[in-house]
Amino acid sequence: QVQVVESGGDLVQPGGSLRLSCVVSASRFRVYAMNWHRQAPGKQRELGAGITTHGYPEYADFVKGRFAISRDSGENTGHLQMNDLKHEDTAVYYCHAEGTLGDARVDYWGQGTQVTVSS
């Protein structure tokens, strides 16, 4: 069974920083890409950042220059470093892992971690 677990969400003041982590637990699931999405109240879920096994990160315009995505080498663990947080960054942040399970291409979502930016 594959489990995707996020952690690190918290209440932070504007301008502050947080580091989210995502751990994918599975013996046969080979993660190719790890992505961070977010969903604010009343809004659709949106992709914020993604990174592949080869380590190439991609960012949505609204996080460029403020967020940095990374993966631990050889591990199914990823992180999202969030700096200069703004009120509009308030959302539930979800980790989305894409990869293969045997010959099948599959993807899994975590339950999310709450990030609240407020003074």
N, C-alpha and C positions, 0 to 999 in steps of 0.2 A: 504494500500500500504506500502511495506517495503522499507525503505531507509537506505543505508549504507553510511556514510560520514566520510572520513578521514580528518585529519588536522595535522599540525605540521611540514610539510616538509619545508625545507629552504636550503640556501646555508651555508655551514659550512667548516671550515678549517680542514685539516687532524688532527686526534687526538681529535677533538671536539666531542660534544654530541648533540643529539636531542631526543625529546620525541614525538612520534606520538600518536595520539588518533583516536579511531574509535567509532562512535556512531551509533547504530542500532535502528531505530525508527519504531516500529510496535506494535500494541496493542495485536495481537494474535500470533505473531511469537515468539516462545520460542527458544532462542539461546542455542545450545549445545556446539558448538565449535567456537572459533574465531581464525582465522589464518591471518598471514601477509605473503604476497607474494611480490616479487619484479621483475621488468623487466627492464634490462638495454638496451640501444640502440643496436639493432642488435642481441639481445640475447633472448632466450626463458624465459617466466615467470617461476620463481622458488620459492618454498616454503622456507621461512626463519624461521618461528616460529609459533607454534600453542598452544592453551590452551583450555581445556574443562571446562565444568561447575564444575567439581570436582576439578579444579585448577591444573591439572597436565600439566606442560609445556613441550614442545618438541622443539628442536632446530636443524637446519641444522649445519653441521660442520663449515661452513664458518662464523657463527655468535656466536658460543658457546664461552662463557666467555666474550663476548662484549655486547650482546643484552640481554634484559630481557623483557619477555612478561607478562602482568598481565591483570586481569579483575576486575572491581569494583563489590564488593559483591552485589548481588541482582539487578544489573543494566546491561543493554545491552551496556555497555561501556568497551572498552579495550584500552590498551596502549602498545606501544613498546618503551622501553628505549634503545637508541642506544648510546654506548660509544666507544671511541677509533675508530672513523670513519676513513675509508680508502678511497682512490680514487675509488677503485673497488666497494664500497658500493653505488656509484652514480647510481640511478635508480628511477623509479616510484614505489612507495610502495602502494600495494593494500590490503585492508581489505576484508576478505572473511568470511562470517558468515554462519554457518551450523546449522540447527535446524528443528523444526516442525511447520507447520501451519495447525492447526487442526490435522488430522490424516496423513497428507502428510509430507514426509521428503523433505525439500527444502534447497536451498542455494542461497545466494545473494552476489554480488560483489559491492564494492564502485568504484568510478571513479578514485581513486588514488591521491597520493600527491607526489610531486617531491622532492627528496633529492639529493642535489648536493654537493659533497665533493671536494673542490678545494682550492688551496692556491692562 
